[in-house]
Amino acid sequence: MSSRPFTPTQPDQTAVLTPQSVESRDVNKRDGTRFTIYDVAMSDGITYGTTKRQIAESAFELIGTPAEVRYSVKVNGDFTNYYLNGITMASGDASAALQRAQDAQPQGGTANSIPQAGERLTERDKSIHRQTAAKVAAKLHVASPGSATDFWDNCRKLSEYFDTGEFPSWGVDQPQDDDIPF
């Protein structure tokens, strides 16, 4: 018999994630009894499992909505299991989302990832900027819902900011007031 390293379940961790889907599956134990595992796919690409129907139903109700997730991780040899221990709707409003975004900004000058004059971005950098822009635009869209056009416009402007470090040209989309008679 070979031994494998065992790591006990860690204390609960929390994250704000968006449930993508909830599926159930029946599992047979060695003693012949059956139970149901609910698999909850989240926006981070990880599927969290729970045997509690109430948690699975809460996750199902929150599909597509940011939620505060309480989970634990257990590593057993080559396997890592993610257990969903609780889920509730994420709290917050547009001002709280804006404050969190501002708090996440680097302090004291230009961010290291923003190119300096004459620097060229790699395709990897551009991909990361687009992904980050989409995540920020999604958070803003949830906090202050608007149209799909608003969402994609925010993605474009945020990506432009991450690529160049300069604020997008806000005046381009603004109507001109030259024809105002006063």
N, C-alpha and C positions, 0 to 999 in steps of 0.2 A: 504494500500500500504506500503510495507516495503522499507526501504532505504538501499542502499548498498554504501560502500565507493567508491569514484571515484578519480582516479589519472589522471591528465591531461597528454597529450603526452609530453614526455621528449624531450629535444633538441636532434638533430641528434647525433648518436654515430657512430664510425667507427671500423671496424675489418677486418682482412684478413681471408677470408673463401673461401671454394671451392664449387661452385654451383654443386649440384648432379643431380637435375632434375627441369624442369619447366612444370607446368600443368595449364590449364585454366579451369575456371568454370563460368557458367552464374548464376547470382543471380537476383532474382526478388525483387524489393523494394515494400514496402507497397502500394505505389501509382500505382503499376502495371508496372512501367518502369523496364527495364533490363539493367544490366551492367556486364562486365566481370572482374573477379578477377584472377590474375595470381599468383599461389602459387609456390614459389621458395624454394626447399629443399636445405639446406646448410650442410656443413660438421660438423657443431656443433650440428646437430640433430634438429634444429629449422626450421620451415617453415615460410618464410617471404612472406607477401602479398603485391601486388601492383596492381593498376588499370591502370598503364601506360604501354601500349604495348611496347614502345621503351625500357623501363627498362627491361621488360621481355625478349625481343629479345636479348638485350645485355647479360643478364644472361644466356640465352640459348647458345649463342656463346662461353661463358666462362665455360661451363660444364667441370668439371675435371681439371680446371686450377685455381690456386690461384687468388683471386680477392679482391680488396679493396671494401668493402661493406659499404655503408652509410645507416643507418637505425634508426628508432625510435621505442620506446616501449610505449604502452598505456595499463594501467591496469584499468579494469572496473569490479568491484566486483570480481567474481571468474574467470574472463577471462583475459588473457594477450594476447594482439595482437602485433605482430611484423610487422612493415611496412618497406618495402624496398624502399628507397628514391633515391638510385643511386648505380651503380656498374661499376667498371672499372678494367682493368687488373692490378694486383699487379706489382709494379715496383721492380727492384732489379736484382742483378746478384749473382754469386757464392761468390764473396768477400763480398758483402753486407750481404748475408745470413750467412756467416761465422762470420762476425763481430757481427750480432745480436745474434747468438748462444753464442759467447764469452761474450757478454755483459750480457746475461742472467745467466751466471755462478755465483755461490755464491762467495763472496769476503772473503778473510781472512781465508783460511783453508779448512777443509773438510766439505762437505755438510752434513746437519743433516740427510738426508735420506740415505746416504751411510753408510752401516754397518761398525762398528768398528771390530777389531779382536775378534773373538769368538762369535760375534752376529749372530743370524739366521734371515733370511728374512721370513716374512709371505707371504702367497699366495697373499694377497692384494698388498703388496709391489712389488712382482714380476710382478703382472698384471700391476701395474702403471708403472713400469720400461719398460715393453714391449710396452705399449701404447705410452709412451714418446719416446722410441727409434724409433718406427714406424713413429711418427710425425716428429721427427728430420730427419730421413732418407728420408721421403717424401719431406721435404723442400730442403734438399741437392740434391735430385734427380731432382726436378723441376729446381733448380738453375744451376745444372750441369748434364744434362741427361746422363744416362748410361743404361746398360742392367738391366733386372729384377734380374739377379744374383748379380749385384753390389748393387742394392737396398736391397735385403735380407741379403747380407753379411754385409752391413752397419747396418741393424737392429740388427743382431746377435752381432756384435762388440759393438754397443752402449748399448744394453741391458746388455752385460757382464760388460761394464764399470759402468753402473748404479747399477748393483748388487754388484760389488766388490769394486768399487772406484779405480781400477787399470786399466792402459791402456791395451787393448787387446794385445796378442802376435802377433805383426805385422809380424814377420819373418817366421811364419809357412807357409804362402801361397806364400812366396817369393822363386824363384828358387835359388838353391845353385850354387855358382860359383866355385866349386872345380875343375871342369873339364876345366877351362879356361887355355890355355897353356902358358900364360905369367905371 
